[in-house]
Amino acid sequence: MNEANPRPTILDVLKRHGFSILLGVSVLVLIIAIVFIATPTLGQPWARAAVPTLGVRPTRTATPTATPLPPTPTPIPPTATATPVPPTATPIPPTPTPLPPTETPLPPTATPAPPTPTRVPPTPTRRPPTATPVPVTILFQVPIDNGEWGKEFIYVKNEEPIYVVGSDGHRYRAELGFLSSPSALQKTQEFWSYARLGGANWKMILETRASVQWVSCTDKMNVCSEAAWSNPQASVTIKVYLKPHVWQALLNDYLAGGWQATTRNAYYGEVQNAIFYPLVKAAPDAPCVGFQFTRVD
């Protein structure tokens, strides 16, 4: 089969298509020439790229177009004035340097105030120490003043023992006397002076009784008393009897609040009245009489 149709050779092809090939080669050469003319450095790697000239564009023809030069500006003829004078600038006034605001001067003080001295704390006035209050006790001998006749005492005698059982269940011996406070002593002297005994240096004896059989001491009375005067001896003797319930009430108040509580007892006024009334027909409005209770069990 290959022998009947042998493969054509290059020469056979050239013979058959020579003109067509020749024409194609010519066209190809023309195209390559145009490309090389348009781009001279194409295919020359060692050549430096030319700086393109502004305004030059390659044309499709084989002949290169000359690079046009930039248009030369038409010179403007000078004005009538040979030397142009720059316009005169409007002068700007110089900006003044701002000065610091001036403080409004204060009017001078008429009289300059002297500097304030450092305050020194005043030295405290030394005061004598407050005297410690002396505790109030029961006195069985009270001084009295008889003026020009001299001075004597009120003597209290608790010779008959009186015993009372308190609310605490203990047994106490009860005694009557006078308060030692200055106010009580002053009030006692005041009422003694009201008696105006005179003529001698009088004294007073106050006796407490455990029991009495006086007709004047009725069942309705809580406290009873009798007085006896002795002009030769210049003495007055007052005997006082407090019924058991009075002593009981005074002891319970004493146990609850001391001597102050006894002066608020319901029977306290009757006791003072029994002592002072025989002298001046009156009794002090302040406490003068006091009570002492001594536990004996």
C-alpha positions, 0 to 999 in steps of 0.5 A: 500500500505504501509503494502505490502512494509514495510520500511526497518530498520537499522538492515535490512540495516546492514545485507544486506550491513554490509561489505560495511559499515565496509569497508567504516568506516575503510577507513574513520578512516584511513584517519582521523588517517593520517591527525592527524598524519600529523597535530598533533595540528589539532583539538587542539585550545589550543595548540600553533602552533609549529615553523616550521622547515626549510626543513620539509615537510609532506609526505602522509604516516602515518609515519612522516619524521625526520626534516633534519638538515642544512648541516655543512660547511666544514672547510677550512684549514688555509693557510701557514701563521698562522696569516693573514696579511691584505693587506697594503693599498696604503697610500693616501697623506693627502689632504691639507687644501685649503687656501684662495686665496692670493690677489695680493698686490697692489703697494703702492702709492708713495705719499698718497693722502690727504683726500678730504676735504668737498667741501664748496660752495664758498661764492658768491661775493657780487655784487652791485645791478643792477641799475634799468634803468631810463625811457627815458624822453623828455628834453627841456633843455640840458647841453652843454660844451664849454670847457674853456669858460664854460657851457651852455644849449640848450633851447627848446621852444614850444611856438606856440602850435601844435595839432594833432589828432591821429589814436585813434581819440583823440587830442594831443599837440605835442612838440619837445625836446631831449632824456634824455638817456646818449647815446643821451646826449653824441651824442648831446654834440659831435656834438655841439663840432664839431661846434667849436664856441669858443671865448665865452660861446655859447648857442643854442635856438631851437624853433618849429613853427606851421606855416611858410611863408619861401620861402626856405620851398618848397612843396616838403620838409617835414621838414624846418628850419632856423638858426640865429647867434648872436655874441654879445649874443653868441647864435644861434637860430634854428627855425624848422617847421614840416608839419602836415603830419609829426606830424601825422605820429610821433604821430601814431608811438608813440601811437603804440610803444612809443618813440622808435617807433618814432625814426624809423619813416620815417621822423625822419632823416629829423628832426635831419638833420634840427636841426644839419645841420645848425651847422656842416653840418651833422646829428647824426647817433644815436637818439638824438631828441625826441617827447612828445604828451599830450592828451588834450581831 
